[in-house]
Amino acid sequence: MMGYGAYGGMLMWLILIIFVVVIVYFVFERSKKSGNQDRLSGESPTEVLKKRYAKGEITKEEFETIKRDIEQ
């Protein structure tokens, strides 16, 4: 008929899968970027730093160093 045989059908599925993966990738990348902007847009860098220190993500020395850098 078309001359592609069984490989033509597999190629069509492969192209469809690649297309879906690319779309999902871009959707996730876009949501990560907008999520970071929304979360940080209302907070000052000092507020974010204080929250990180309160959660125990950084030590007191790191807190003081970063705070000095931010305030300069």
PyMOL commands that set and color helices and strands:
alter all, ss='L'
color gray80, all
select helices_A, chain A and resi 5-41+45-55+60-71
alter helices_A, ss='H'
color red, helices_A
deselect
rebuild
show_as cartoon
